[in-house]
């Protein structure tokens, strides 16, 4: 006797082993078409889940191809300034959208994050985060110095200095005293006007003055264009702590900032779908602007290789290793979750502009707690400039080799410490690393005018240096031993 098949079931059945009552059990026969359909569904679900990542990466590749194609057809000279501006307009629009989101996102996320944490836990969390950022920046600086000393990019360049200098020469970078740079950093931490801090920051410039017949450089302070993100970060954290101290009276304002932040994240999710289009034209436009791509790569190829290799080692080996040691998780799965943000960092050359997308990715793709990501990431986008520190160290050693200067142990330590400290002042702005590079060169008595050579390949190096800066700094704090120490 064979058991009756289940009613309403269209699958095929075959007789199996006899049961206790003597009836033969029915075993369902797998439908190969149905199994194939299941695997297809998995592929479709995977594509839907990672569609934005794939589009963003494809946009970077397509942007490089388009830029090289236009450059080969005549480049910026054939297009002219007006057509070049129109060609790069979709990319400019993406930058404007991202910068529009930075102010409300930084302020609201930090106020809400600081207000949601106990003051003692907030202090421990901030201390662990700053220690993590300091260690990774020092590691990046040491890696940059080590690679530059090993590969000797400046020695190979010295023979063709004249030809490349004619190609890439630009206006000499302004010299700035180390003392004035430090004082400007402190002044920006305490802005005199919060409204102006949203679009202006303090910077010292110099004027030549004659005193007793001698020309001297007189420092003159003033406001310059550019968001004072460091001052806004400090104010938002302190304001969030103050709201928590108010108790029930501050709850209404805390809910306001949290709701404002949630609404901002919705806007970010909309902007993310425009990111591939903007990145394509950002990358293509930057390549078209380069006068002679072949000559630049031939003359500065070893310097570019040194920078790119350093960023690759730091971003794909050093930081993932730290992540694994603290979390015991696969770091490359985490990296895949933030691939959209990393590709955007490459296209925009700014870690600050990438902050909205990074926050969205780590929360939704990688499951980082909101009160951690919204407190750590804005701080990291301001002070965790691993890529800038690595680039500055490579550039300083490159310029020393170019001028046939041997660096002793004290000078190497000076470069490491100065690069780590000055990278904070870059504040995530495009080309900020080149401006602070002058401080390092002054500290070790190297000629500042050679920065003009580095500016010839500024965009490519800056695009790659922006990628390690928004790397996962929140997850190690969110997991493992750090989490136990913070919440103990």
TORKOL-4160 file (C-alpha; in steps of 0.2 Angstrom, whole numbers, padded with zeros to 4 digits, m for minus):
488
<pt num="1" X="0000" Y="0000" Z="0000"/>
<pt num="2" X="0006" Y="0017" Z="m0005"/>
<pt num="3" X="0002" Y="0033" Z="0005"/>
<pt num="4" X="m0009" Y="0046" Z="m0004"/>
<pt num="5" X="0000" Y="0061" Z="m0010"/>
<pt num="6" X="m0004" Y="0077" Z="m0001"/>
<pt num="7" X="m0019" Y="0086" Z="m0009"/>
<pt num="8" X="m0015" Y="0102" Z="m0019"/>
<pt num="9" X="0003" Y="0098" Z="m0021"/>
<pt num="10" X="0009" Y="0098" Z="m0039"/>
<pt num="11" X="0026" Y="0090" Z="m0036"/>
<pt num="12" X="0030" Y="0073" Z="m0042"/>
<pt num="13" X="0032" Y="0059" Z="m0029"/>
<pt num="14" X="0041" Y="0042" Z="m0029"/>
<pt num="15" X="0039" Y="0027" Z="m0017"/>
<pt num="16" X="0052" Y="0027" Z="m0003"/>
<pt num="17" X="0055" Y="0016" Z="0012"/>
<pt num="18" X="0040" Y="0007" Z="0020"/>
<pt num="19" X="0033" Y="0015" Z="0036"/>
<pt num="20" X="0028" Y="0006" Z="0052"/>
<pt num="21" X="0010" Y="0002" Z="0046"/>
<pt num="22" X="0017" Y="m0006" Z="0030"/>
<pt num="23" X="0013" Y="0009" Z="0018"/>
<pt num="24" X="0027" Y="0015" Z="0007"/>
<pt num="25" X="0032" Y="0033" Z="0011"/>
<pt num="26" X="0031" Y="0046" Z="m0004"/>
<pt num="27" X="0047" Y="0056" Z="m0007"/>
<pt num="28" X="0045" Y="0072" Z="m0017"/>
<pt num="29" X="0054" Y="0073" Z="m0033"/>
<pt num="30" X="0064" Y="0089" Z="m0035"/>
<pt num="31" X="0059" Y="0099" Z="m0051"/>
<pt num="32" X="0075" Y="0105" Z="m0059"/>
<pt num="33" X="0066" Y="0119" Z="m0067"/>
<pt num="34" X="0060" Y="0125" Z="m0050"/>
<pt num="35" X="0078" Y="0123" Z="m0043"/>
<pt num="36" X="0085" Y="0133" Z="m0057"/>
<pt num="37" X="0072" Y="0147" Z="m0054"/>
<pt num="38" X="0077" Y="0148" Z="m0036"/>
<pt num="39" X="0095" Y="0151" Z="m0041"/>
<pt num="40" X="0089" Y="0164" Z="m0053"/>
<pt num="41" X="0079" Y="0172" Z="m0039"/>
<pt num="42" X="0095" Y="0173" Z="m0028"/>
<pt num="43" X="0105" Y="0181" Z="m0042"/>
<pt num="44" X="0091" Y="0194" Z="m0045"/>
<pt num="45" X="0090" Y="0198" Z="m0026"/>
<pt num="46" X="0109" Y="0199" Z="m0026"/>
<pt num="47" X="0109" Y="0211" Z="m0040"/>
<pt num="48" X="0095" Y="0222" Z="m0033"/>
<pt num="49" X="0104" Y="0223" Z="m0016"/>
<pt num="50" X="0120" Y="0228" Z="m0024"/>
<pt num="51" X="0114" Y="0238" Z="m0039"/>
<pt num="52" X="0120" Y="0255" Z="m0033"/>
<pt num="53" X="0137" Y="0248" Z="m0029"/>
<pt num="54" X="0139" Y="0240" Z="m0046"/>
<pt num="55" X="0133" Y="0256" Z="m0054"/>
<pt num="56" X="0145" Y="0267" Z="m0044"/>
<pt num="57" X="0160" Y="0256" Z="m0048"/>
<pt num="58" X="0155" Y="0255" Z="m0067"/>
<pt num="59" X="0153" Y="0274" Z="m0067"/>
<pt num="60" X="0171" Y="0276" Z="m0061"/>
<pt num="61" X="0178" Y="0264" Z="m0075"/>
<pt num="62" X="0167" Y="0273" Z="m0088"/>
<pt num="63" X="0173" Y="0290" Z="m0082"/>
<pt num="64" X="0191" Y="0285" Z="m0084"/>
<pt num="65" X="0187" Y="0278" Z="m0102"/>
<pt num="66" X="0177" Y="0293" Z="m0107"/>
<pt num="67" X="0190" Y="0305" Z="m0100"/>
<pt num="68" X="0204" Y="0297" Z="m0109"/>
<pt num="69" X="0194" Y="0296" Z="m0125"/>
<pt num="70" X="0190" Y="0315" Z="m0125"/>
<pt num="71" X="0208" Y="0319" Z="m0120"/>
<pt num="72" X="0214" Y="0309" Z="m0135"/>
<pt num="73" X="0202" Y="0318" Z="m0146"/>
<pt num="74" X="0210" Y="0335" Z="m0141"/>
<pt num="75" X="0206" Y="0337" Z="m0123"/>
<pt num="76" X="0202" Y="0353" Z="m0114"/>
<pt num="77" X="0210" Y="0363" Z="m0128"/>
<pt num="78" X="0198" Y="0356" Z="m0141"/>
<pt num="79" X="0183" Y="0358" Z="m0130"/>
<pt num="80" X="0186" Y="0376" Z="m0124"/>
<pt num="81" X="0182" Y="0383" Z="m0106"/>
<pt num="82" X="0163" Y="0384" Z="m0109"/>
<pt num="83" X="0161" Y="0367" Z="m0116"/>
<pt num="84" X="0172" Y="0359" Z="m0103"/>
<pt num="85" X="0162" Y="0367" Z="m0089"/>
<pt num="86" X="0146" Y="0360" Z="m0097"/>
<pt num="87" X="0154" Y="0343" Z="m0099"/>
<pt num="88" X="0158" Y="0343" Z="m0081"/>
<pt num="89" X="0142" Y="0350" Z="m0075"/>
<pt num="90" X="0134" Y="0334" Z="m0069"/>
<pt num="91" X="0149" Y="0330" Z="m0058"/>
<pt num="92" X="0148" Y="0348" Z="m0051"/>
<pt num="93" X="0130" Y="0345" Z="m0047"/>
<pt num="94" X="0134" Y="0330" Z="m0037"/>
<pt num="95" X="0147" Y="0339" Z="m0027"/>
<pt num="96" X="0134" Y="0353" Z="m0023"/>
<pt num="97" X="0121" Y="0341" Z="m0017"/>
<pt num="98" X="0133" Y="0332" Z="m0006"/>
<pt num="99" X="0140" Y="0348" Z="0002"/>
<pt num="100" X="0122" Y="0354" Z="0004"/>
<pt num="101" X="0119" Y="0339" Z="0016"/>
<pt num="102" X="0135" Y="0341" Z="0026"/>
<pt num="103" X="0130" Y="0355" Z="0038"/>
<pt num="104" X="0113" Y="0348" Z="0044"/>
<pt num="105" X="0120" Y="0330" Z="0044"/>
<pt num="106" X="0136" Y="0334" Z="0055"/>
<pt num="107" X="0127" Y="0345" Z="0067"/>
<pt num="108" X="0111" Y="0335" Z="0069"/>
<pt num="109" X="0120" Y="0318" Z="0070"/>
<pt num="110" X="0133" Y="0324" Z="0083"/>
<pt num="111" X="0120" Y="0333" Z="0094"/>
<pt num="112" X="0108" Y="0318" Z="0094"/>
<pt num="113" X="0123" Y="0306" Z="0096"/>
<pt num="114" X="0131" Y="0315" Z="0111"/>
<pt num="115" X="0114" Y="0318" Z="0119"/>
<pt num="116" X="0110" Y="0299" Z="0118"/>
<pt num="117" X="0126" Y="0294" Z="0127"/>
<pt num="118" X="0130" Y="0295" Z="0146"/>
<pt num="119" X="0143" Y="0308" Z="0148"/>
<pt num="120" X="0156" Y="0295" Z="0155"/>
<pt num="121" X="0153" Y="0283" Z="0141"/>
<pt num="122" X="0154" Y="0298" Z="0129"/>
<pt num="123" X="0171" Y="0302" Z="0136"/>
<pt num="124" X="0177" Y="0284" Z="0134"/>
<pt num="125" X="0170" Y="0282" Z="0117"/>
<pt num="126" X="0178" Y="0299" Z="0111"/>
<pt num="127" X="0195" Y="0294" Z="0119"/>
<pt num="128" X="0195" Y="0277" Z="0110"/>
<pt num="129" X="0190" Y="0285" Z="0094"/>
<pt num="130" X="0204" Y="0298" Z="0094"/>
<pt num="131" X="0217" Y="0285" Z="0100"/>
<pt num="132" X="0211" Y="0274" Z="0085"/>
<pt num="133" X="0212" Y="0288" Z="0073"/>
<pt num="134" X="0229" Y="0293" Z="0080"/>
<pt num="135" X="0237" Y="0276" Z="0078"/>
<pt num="136" X="0230" Y="0273" Z="0060"/>
<pt num="137" X="0236" Y="0290" Z="0055"/>
<pt num="138" X="0254" Y="0287" Z="0062"/>
<pt num="139" X="0254" Y="0270" Z="0053"/>
<pt num="140" X="0249" Y="0278" Z="0037"/>
<pt num="141" X="0263" Y="0291" Z="0039"/>
<pt num="142" X="0276" Y="0278" Z="0043"/>
<pt num="143" X="0270" Y="0268" Z="0028"/>
<pt num="144" X="0272" Y="0283" Z="0016"/>
<pt num="145" X="0290" Y="0287" Z="0022"/>
<pt num="146" X="0295" Y="0268" Z="0021"/>
<pt num="147" X="0289" Y="0266" Z="0003"/>
<pt num="148" X="0297" Y="0283" Z="m0002"/>
<pt num="149" X="0313" Y="0278" Z="0005"/>
<pt num="150" X="0312" Y="0260" Z="m0003"/>
<pt num="151" X="0306" Y="0265" Z="m0021"/>
<pt num="152" X="0316" Y="0282" Z="m0022"/>
<pt num="153" X="0304" Y="0291" Z="m0033"/>
<pt num="154" X="0313" Y="0308" Z="m0032"/>
<pt num="155" X="0330" Y="0300" Z="m0038"/>
<pt num="156" X="0322" Y="0294" Z="m0054"/>
<pt num="157" X="0314" Y="0310" Z="m0057"/>
<pt num="158" X="0329" Y="0321" Z="m0055"/>
<pt num="159" X="0336" Y="0318" Z="m0073"/>
<pt num="160" X="0320" Y="0325" Z="m0081"/>
<pt num="161" X="0317" Y="0339" Z="m0069"/>
<pt num="162" X="0317" Y="0352" Z="m0082"/>
<pt num="163" X="0305" Y="0345" Z="m0094"/>
<pt num="164" X="0292" Y="0341" Z="m0081"/>
<pt num="165" X="0294" Y="0357" Z="m0072"/>
<pt num="166" X="0290" Y="0366" Z="m0088"/>
<pt num="167" X="0274" Y="0355" Z="m0090"/>
<pt num="168" X="0268" Y="0356" Z="m0072"/>
<pt num="169" X="0274" Y="0372" Z="m0065"/>
<pt num="170" X="0261" Y="0383" Z="m0056"/>
<pt num="171" X="0261" Y="0397" Z="m0044"/>
<pt num="172" X="0272" Y="0394" Z="m0029"/>
<pt num="173" X="0262" Y="0388" Z="m0014"/>
<pt num="174" X="0261" Y="0400" Z="0000"/>
<pt num="175" X="0273" Y="0398" Z="0015"/>
<pt num="176" X="0265" Y="0397" Z="0032"/>
<pt num="177" X="0273" Y="0396" Z="0049"/>
<pt num="178" X="0270" Y="0381" Z="0059"/>
<pt num="179" X="0265" Y="0392" Z="0074"/>
<pt num="180" X="0252" Y="0401" Z="0064"/>
<pt num="181" X="0245" Y="0385" Z="0058"/>
<pt num="182" X="0243" Y="0378" Z="0075"/>
<pt num="183" X="0235" Y="0394" Z="0081"/>
<pt num="184" X="0223" Y="0394" Z="0067"/>
<pt num="185" X="0218" Y="0376" Z="0071"/>
<pt num="186" X="0214" Y="0381" Z="0089"/>
<pt num="187" X="0205" Y="0397" Z="0083"/>
<pt num="188" X="0194" Y="0386" Z="0072"/>
<pt num="189" X="0190" Y="0375" Z="0086"/>
<pt num="190" X="0181" Y="0390" Z="0095"/>
<pt num="191" X="0173" Y="0400" Z="0081"/>
<pt num="192" X="0167" Y="0417" Z="0085"/>
<pt num="193" X="0151" Y="0416" Z="0075"/>
<pt num="194" X="0142" Y="0399" Z="0072"/>
<pt num="195" X="0133" Y="0406" Z="0057"/>
<pt num="196" X="0149" Y="0411" Z="0048"/>
<pt num="197" X="0157" Y="0395" Z="0053"/>
<pt num="198" X="0145" Y="0386" Z="0042"/>
<pt num="199" X="0153" Y="0393" Z="0026"/>
<pt num="200" X="0169" Y="0402" Z="0032"/>
<pt num="201" X="0185" Y="0397" Z="0042"/>
<pt num="202" X="0199" Y="0407" Z="0050"/>
<pt num="203" X="0216" Y="0407" Z="0041"/>
<pt num="204" X="0232" Y="0418" Z="0043"/>
<pt num="205" X="0239" Y="0426" Z="0028"/>
<pt num="206" X="0255" Y="0437" Z="0027"/>
<pt num="207" X="0259" Y="0455" Z="0021"/>
<pt num="208" X="0276" Y="0462" Z="0017"/>
<pt num="209" X="0280" Y="0477" Z="0028"/>
<pt num="210" X="0295" Y="0488" Z="0029"/>
<pt num="211" X="0302" Y="0491" Z="0047"/>
<pt num="212" X="0318" Y="0501" Z="0048"/>
<pt num="213" X="0321" Y="0498" Z="0030"/>
<pt num="214" X="0320" Y="0479" Z="0031"/>
<pt num="215" X="0306" Y="0469" Z="0023"/>
<pt num="216" X="0297" Y="0458" Z="0036"/>
<pt num="217" X="0283" Y="0446" Z="0034"/>
<pt num="218" X="0268" Y="0452" Z="0045"/>
<pt num="219" X="0254" Y="0439" Z="0049"/>
<pt num="220" X="0236" Y="0445" Z="0045"/>
<pt num="221" X="0222" Y="0435" Z="0051"/>
<pt num="222" X="0205" Y="0434" Z="0042"/>
<pt num="223" X="0191" Y="0423" Z="0036"/>
<pt num="224" X="0192" Y="0413" Z="0020"/>
<pt num="225" X="0179" Y="0403" Z="0011"/>
<pt num="226" X="0177" Y="0385" Z="0017"/>
<pt num="227" X="0166" Y="0377" Z="0030"/>
<pt num="228" X="0174" Y="0377" Z="0048"/>
<pt num="229" X="0169" Y="0359" Z="0051"/>
<pt num="230" X="0180" Y="0357" Z="0065"/>
<pt num="231" X="0172" Y="0371" Z="0075"/>
<pt num="232" X="0155" Y="0364" Z="0071"/>
<pt num="233" X="0159" Y="0347" Z="0077"/>
<pt num="234" X="0166" Y="0353" Z="0094"/>
<pt num="235" X="0150" Y="0364" Z="0096"/>
<pt num="236" X="0138" Y="0350" Z="0092"/>
<pt num="237" X="0146" Y="0338" Z="0104"/>
<pt num="238" X="0146" Y="0351" Z="0118"/>
<pt num="239" X="0128" Y="0356" Z="0114"/>
<pt num="240" X="0122" Y="0338" Z="0114"/>
<pt num="241" X="0130" Y="0335" Z="0131"/>
<pt num="242" X="0122" Y="0351" Z="0138"/>
<pt num="243" X="0105" Y="0345" Z="0131"/>
<pt num="244" X="0107" Y="0329" Z="0141"/>
<pt num="245" X="0111" Y="0338" Z="0156"/>
<pt num="246" X="0094" Y="0347" Z="0155"/>
<pt num="247" X="0085" Y="0331" Z="0157"/>
<pt num="248" X="0066" Y="0331" Z="0153"/>
<pt num="249" X="0068" Y="0349" Z="0148"/>
<pt num="250" X="0080" Y="0345" Z="0134"/>
<pt num="251" X="0070" Y="0330" Z="0127"/>
<pt num="252" X="0060" Y="0340" Z="0115"/>
<pt num="253" X="0075" Y="0348" Z="0107"/>
<pt num="254" X="0084" Y="0331" Z="0106"/>
<pt num="255" X="0069" Y="0323" Z="0097"/>
<pt num="256" X="0070" Y="0338" Z="0085"/>
<pt num="257" X="0088" Y="0335" Z="0080"/>
<pt num="258" X="0085" Y="0316" Z="0079"/>
<pt num="259" X="0070" Y="0319" Z="0067"/>
<pt num="260" X="0080" Y="0332" Z="0057"/>
<pt num="261" X="0094" Y="0319" Z="0055"/>
<pt num="262" X="0082" Y="0306" Z="0050"/>
<pt num="263" X="0075" Y="0317" Z="0037"/>
<pt num="264" X="0092" Y="0321" Z="0031"/>
<pt num="265" X="0096" Y="0303" Z="0029"/>
<pt num="266" X="0081" Y="0301" Z="0017"/>
<pt num="267" X="0088" Y="0315" Z="0006"/>
<pt num="268" X="0105" Y="0306" Z="0006"/>
<pt num="269" X="0096" Y="0290" Z="0000"/>
<pt num="270" X="0089" Y="0300" Z="m0014"/>
<pt num="271" X="0106" Y="0308" Z="m0019"/>
<pt num="272" X="0114" Y="0291" Z="m0019"/>
<pt num="273" X="0105" Y="0286" Z="m0034"/>
<pt num="274" X="0112" Y="0301" Z="m0044"/>
<pt num="275" X="0129" Y="0298" Z="m0038"/>
<pt num="276" X="0134" Y="0286" Z="m0052"/>
<pt num="277" X="0130" Y="0299" Z="m0065"/>
<pt num="278" X="0139" Y="0313" Z="m0056"/>
<pt num="279" X="0155" Y="0302" Z="m0053"/>
<pt num="280" X="0156" Y="0297" Z="m0071"/>
<pt num="281" X="0157" Y="0316" Z="m0076"/>
<pt num="282" X="0168" Y="0321" Z="m0061"/>
<pt num="283" X="0181" Y="0308" Z="m0066"/>
<pt num="284" X="0180" Y="0311" Z="m0084"/>
<pt num="285" X="0181" Y="0330" Z="m0082"/>
<pt num="286" X="0197" Y="0329" Z="m0071"/>
<pt num="287" X="0206" Y="0318" Z="m0084"/>
<pt num="288" X="0201" Y="0330" Z="m0098"/>
<pt num="289" X="0208" Y="0344" Z="m0088"/>
<pt num="290" X="0226" Y="0336" Z="m0087"/>
<pt num="291" X="0236" Y="0343" Z="m0101"/>
<pt num="292" X="0247" Y="0328" Z="m0106"/>
<pt num="293" X="0242" Y="0312" Z="m0097"/>
<pt num="294" X="0255" Y="0302" Z="m0105"/>
<pt num="295" X="0270" Y="0314" Z="m0101"/>
<pt num="296" X="0264" Y="0316" Z="m0083"/>
<pt num="297" X="0263" Y="0297" Z="m0080"/>
<pt num="298" X="0280" Y="0295" Z="m0089"/>
<pt num="299" X="0289" Y="0308" Z="m0078"/>
<pt num="300" X="0280" Y="0306" Z="m0062"/>
<pt num="301" X="0276" Y="0288" Z="m0063"/>
<pt num="302" X="0286" Y="0282" Z="m0049"/>
<pt num="303" X="0279" Y="0295" Z="m0037"/>
<pt num="304" X="0262" Y="0291" Z="m0042"/>
<pt num="305" X="0265" Y="0272" Z="m0040"/>
<pt num="306" X="0272" Y="0275" Z="m0023"/>
<pt num="307" X="0257" Y="0285" Z="m0017"/>
<pt num="308" X="0244" Y="0273" Z="m0025"/>
<pt num="309" X="0254" Y="0258" Z="m0018"/>
<pt num="310" X="0254" Y="0266" Z="m0001"/>
<pt num="311" X="0235" Y="0269" Z="m0001"/>
<pt num="312" X="0231" Y="0251" Z="m0007"/>
<pt num="313" X="0242" Y="0243" Z="0007"/>
<pt num="314" X="0234" Y="0254" Z="0020"/>
<pt num="315" X="0216" Y="0253" Z="0014"/>
<pt num="316" X="0216" Y="0234" Z="0009"/>
<pt num="317" X="0229" Y="0227" Z="0021"/>
<pt num="318" X="0232" Y="0238" Z="0037"/>
<pt num="319" X="0215" Y="0244" Z="0041"/>
<pt num="320" X="0206" Y="0227" Z="0037"/>
<pt num="321" X="0219" Y="0219" Z="0048"/>
<pt num="322" X="0215" Y="0231" Z="0063"/>
<pt num="323" X="0196" Y="0228" Z="0059"/>
<pt num="324" X="0198" Y="0209" Z="0060"/>
<pt num="325" X="0209" Y="0209" Z="0076"/>
<pt num="326" X="0195" Y="0219" Z="0085"/>
<pt num="327" X="0179" Y="0211" Z="0078"/>
<pt num="328" X="0185" Y="0194" Z="0071"/>
<pt num="329" X="0174" Y="0197" Z="0056"/>
<pt num="330" X="0178" Y="0197" Z="0037"/>
<pt num="331" X="0184" Y="0215" Z="0034"/>
<pt num="332" X="0181" Y="0214" Z="0015"/>
<pt num="333" X="0163" Y="0210" Z="0017"/>
<pt num="334" X="0162" Y="0227" Z="0027"/>
<pt num="335" X="0172" Y="0235" Z="0013"/>
<pt num="336" X="0159" Y="0229" Z="0000"/>
<pt num="337" X="0145" Y="0237" Z="0011"/>
<pt num="338" X="0153" Y="0254" Z="0010"/>
<pt num="339" X="0159" Y="0252" Z="m0009"/>
<pt num="340" X="0147" Y="0266" Z="m0014"/>
<pt num="341" X="0155" Y="0278" Z="m0002"/>
<pt num="342" X="0172" Y="0273" Z="m0007"/>
<pt num="343" X="0169" Y="0276" Z="m0025"/>
<pt num="344" X="0161" Y="0292" Z="m0022"/>
<pt num="345" X="0177" Y="0297" Z="m0011"/>
<pt num="346" X="0187" Y="0293" Z="m0027"/>
<pt num="347" X="0176" Y="0304" Z="m0038"/>
<pt num="348" X="0174" Y="0319" Z="m0027"/>
<pt num="349" X="0192" Y="0319" Z="m0019"/>
<pt num="350" X="0184" Y="0324" Z="m0003"/>
<pt num="351" X="0181" Y="0313" Z="0013"/>
<pt num="352" X="0169" Y="0326" Z="0020"/>
<pt num="353" X="0158" Y="0326" Z="0004"/>
<pt num="354" X="0157" Y="0307" Z="0006"/>
<pt num="355" X="0151" Y="0308" Z="0024"/>
<pt num="356" X="0132" Y="0307" Z="0020"/>
<pt num="357" X="0134" Y="0291" Z="0010"/>
<pt num="358" X="0146" Y="0283" Z="0022"/>
<pt num="359" X="0134" Y="0285" Z="0036"/>
<pt num="360" X="0120" Y="0278" Z="0026"/>
<pt num="361" X="0131" Y="0263" Z="0021"/>
<pt num="362" X="0138" Y="0258" Z="0038"/>
<pt num="363" X="0120" Y="0259" Z="0046"/>
<pt num="364" X="0110" Y="0250" Z="0032"/>
<pt num="365" X="0123" Y="0238" Z="0024"/>
<pt num="366" X="0134" Y="0234" Z="0039"/>
<pt num="367" X="0123" Y="0236" Z="0054"/>
<pt num="368" X="0133" Y="0248" Z="0064"/>
<pt num="369" X="0123" Y="0256" Z="0078"/>
<pt num="370" X="0116" Y="0273" Z="0074"/>
<pt num="371" X="0122" Y="0281" Z="0090"/>
<pt num="372" X="0140" Y="0275" Z="0086"/>
<pt num="373" X="0141" Y="0279" Z="0068"/>
<pt num="374" X="0133" Y="0297" Z="0070"/>
<pt num="375" X="0145" Y="0301" Z="0083"/>
<pt num="376" X="0161" Y="0293" Z="0076"/>
<pt num="377" X="0160" Y="0296" Z="0058"/>
<pt num="378" X="0158" Y="0316" Z="0058"/>
<pt num="379" X="0173" Y="0316" Z="0069"/>
<pt num="380" X="0183" Y="0304" Z="0058"/>
<pt num="381" X="0179" Y="0314" Z="0043"/>
<pt num="382" X="0187" Y="0329" Z="0051"/>
<pt num="383" X="0202" Y="0322" Z="0060"/>
<pt num="384" X="0206" Y="0305" Z="0053"/>
<pt num="385" X="0216" Y="0310" Z="0037"/>
<pt num="386" X="0226" Y="0294" Z="0034"/>
<pt num="387" X="0227" Y="0297" Z="0016"/>
<pt num="388" X="0233" Y="0315" Z="0018"/>
<pt num="389" X="0246" Y="0310" Z="0030"/>
<pt num="390" X="0253" Y="0296" Z="0019"/>
<pt num="391" X="0253" Y="0307" Z="0004"/>
<pt num="392" X="0262" Y="0321" Z="0013"/>
<pt num="393" X="0275" Y="0309" Z="0019"/>
<pt num="394" X="0278" Y="0302" Z="0002"/>
<pt num="395" X="0279" Y="0320" Z="m0006"/>
<pt num="396" X="0291" Y="0326" Z="0007"/>
<pt num="397" X="0303" Y="0312" Z="0005"/>
<pt num="398" X="0301" Y="0314" Z="m0014"/>
<pt num="399" X="0306" Y="0332" Z="m0014"/>
<pt num="400" X="0321" Y="0328" Z="m0002"/>
<pt num="401" X="0327" Y="0315" Z="m0015"/>
<pt num="402" X="0323" Y="0327" Z="m0029"/>
<pt num="403" X="0335" Y="0340" Z="m0021"/>
<pt num="404" X="0348" Y="0326" Z="m0016"/>
<pt num="405" X="0345" Y="0329" Z="0002"/>
<pt num="406" X="0348" Y="0315" Z="0014"/>
<pt num="407" X="0336" Y="0314" Z="0028"/>
<pt num="408" X="0342" Y="0309" Z="0045"/>
<pt num="409" X="0333" Y="0300" Z="0059"/>
<pt num="410" X="0327" Y="0316" Z="0067"/>
<pt num="411" X="0320" Y="0323" Z="0051"/>
<pt num="412" X="0311" Y="0307" Z="0047"/>
<pt num="413" X="0303" Y="0308" Z="0065"/>
<pt num="414" X="0299" Y="0327" Z="0062"/>
<pt num="415" X="0290" Y="0322" Z="0045"/>
<pt num="416" X="0280" Y="0308" Z="0054"/>
<pt num="417" X="0274" Y="0319" Z="0068"/>
<pt num="418" X="0271" Y="0335" Z="0058"/>
<pt num="419" X="0261" Y="0325" Z="0044"/>
<pt num="420" X="0250" Y="0317" Z="0058"/>
<pt num="421" X="0247" Y="0334" Z="0066"/>
<pt num="422" X="0244" Y="0344" Z="0050"/>
<pt num="423" X="0233" Y="0331" Z="0042"/>
<pt num="424" X="0220" Y="0336" Z="0054"/>
<pt num="425" X="0220" Y="0354" Z="0048"/>
<pt num="426" X="0216" Y="0348" Z="0030"/>
<pt num="427" X="0198" Y="0346" Z="0037"/>
<pt num="428" X="0193" Y="0335" Z="0022"/>
<pt num="429" X="0193" Y="0348" Z="0009"/>
<pt num="430" X="0200" Y="0345" Z="m0009"/>
<pt num="431" X="0218" Y="0350" Z="m0011"/>
<pt num="432" X="0220" Y="0353" Z="0008"/>
<pt num="433" X="0234" Y="0340" Z="0009"/>
<pt num="434" X="0244" Y="0351" Z="m0003"/>
<pt num="435" X="0242" Y="0366" Z="0007"/>
<pt num="436" X="0248" Y="0358" Z="0023"/>
<pt num="437" X="0262" Y="0350" Z="0014"/>
<pt num="438" X="0271" Y="0367" Z="0015"/>
<pt num="439" X="0271" Y="0366" Z="0034"/>
<pt num="440" X="0281" Y="0349" Z="0033"/>
<pt num="441" X="0293" Y="0355" Z="0020"/>
<pt num="442" X="0297" Y="0371" Z="0031"/>
<pt num="443" X="0299" Y="0360" Z="0047"/>
<pt num="444" X="0313" Y="0350" Z="0038"/>
<pt num="445" X="0320" Y="0365" Z="0028"/>
<pt num="446" X="0315" Y="0358" Z="0011"/>
<pt num="447" X="0311" Y="0370" Z="m0004"/>
<pt num="448" X="0293" Y="0374" Z="m0004"/>
<pt num="449" X="0293" Y="0379" Z="m0023"/>
<pt num="450" X="0294" Y="0360" Z="m0028"/>
<pt num="451" X="0276" Y="0358" Z="m0023"/>
<pt num="452" X="0272" Y="0364" Z="m0040"/>
<pt num="453" X="0278" Y="0347" Z="m0047"/>
<pt num="454" X="0266" Y="0338" Z="m0036"/>
<pt num="455" X="0251" Y="0349" Z="m0041"/>
<pt num="456" X="0253" Y="0342" Z="m0059"/>
<pt num="457" X="0246" Y="0325" Z="m0053"/>
<pt num="458" X="0236" Y="0333" Z="m0039"/>
<pt num="459" X="0219" Y="0326" Z="m0044"/>
<pt num="460" X="0224" Y="0308" Z="m0046"/>
<pt num="461" X="0233" Y="0307" Z="m0030"/>
<pt num="462" X="0220" Y="0317" Z="m0020"/>
<pt num="463" X="0206" Y="0305" Z="m0027"/>
<pt num="464" X="0215" Y="0290" Z="m0021"/>
<pt num="465" X="0220" Y="0298" Z="m0004"/>
<pt num="466" X="0202" Y="0302" Z="0000"/>
<pt num="467" X="0197" Y="0284" Z="m0001"/>
<pt num="468" X="0206" Y="0278" Z="0015"/>
<pt num="469" X="0200" Y="0293" Z="0025"/>
<pt num="470" X="0181" Y="0287" Z="0027"/>
<pt num="471" X="0187" Y="0269" Z="0030"/>
<pt num="472" X="0178" Y="0260" Z="0044"/>
<pt num="473" X="0182" Y="0268" Z="0060"/>
<pt num="474" X="0166" Y="0266" Z="0069"/>
<pt num="475" X="0164" Y="0247" Z="0068"/>
<pt num="476" X="0180" Y="0243" Z="0079"/>
<pt num="477" X="0173" Y="0254" Z="0092"/>
<pt num="478" X="0156" Y="0246" Z="0090"/>
<pt num="479" X="0162" Y="0228" Z="0093"/>
<pt num="480" X="0174" Y="0218" Z="0103"/>
<pt num="481" X="0186" Y="0224" Z="0117"/>
<pt num="482" X="0183" Y="0242" Z="0113"/>
<pt num="483" X="0164" Y="0240" Z="0115"/>
<pt num="484" X="0167" Y="0232" Z="0132"/>
<pt num="485" X="0179" Y="0246" Z="0138"/>
<pt num="486" X="0167" Y="0260" Z="0132"/>
<pt num="487" X="0151" Y="0253" Z="0140"/>
<pt num="488" X="0159" Y="0245" Z="0155"/>
